[in-house]
């Protein structure tokens, strides 16, 4: 029996989870997956990624692939060729651990990137080391000059956050915001960040736009029911479900959606 490599398994798992979040009515998010040097060199990489996206139903714009600075410099021409194919597909590309490799500014201009990620080694002492602070400011300026977004990795303190904001860093990640989470905990974390009205509207769109109800709604509502207790302090979703029941009444609603409706109506959580 042929088993997929660990890299393909990780990619597929990430795409499946992101699609599940979308079907649960959560706002569309871009999920990032690291590519190893070995994986990047595989001749069938583009085909594998395209197949995973097709099979999971995830649009390419919601996938981001992260490659390290040292990886892209192994074979610049090959790297540029692969990245351009990924870019044409609509996939976002990030250069991870920027500042720790050996890329030159001239080669950096050749890579079709969307994001630079500043390595956490520069973030760790930025409030006490003027050199680190100067490097971060320069990288942010460089990234913006190349029309790239910049992400700071390893943010752990409010002081670091304040400095990065003042430096106009676009995004940040690190333990200050959250420790690594499994899928269930990550779902609850995402839900808590979303305004209730927006979440209700997203669920309405997911349910209202699709006529392929049996499979789609089963996935959507099973995911949703699992986490409704996190957000259902008010019966804000009731009207949305009523609207969809009316819109889809002619095609018949699956039993599991009717159960969801009754649970929301009765506030039985």
Helices and strands as residue ranges (DSSP letters): H 6-23, E 31-34, H 37-40, H 45-56, G 60-62, E 63-68, H 69-72, H 76-89, E 92-98, H 105-108, E 115-118, H 120-123, H 130-145, E 149-152, H 158-166, E 171-172, H 183-193, H 196-209, H 213-231, H 238-248, G 249-251, H 255-266
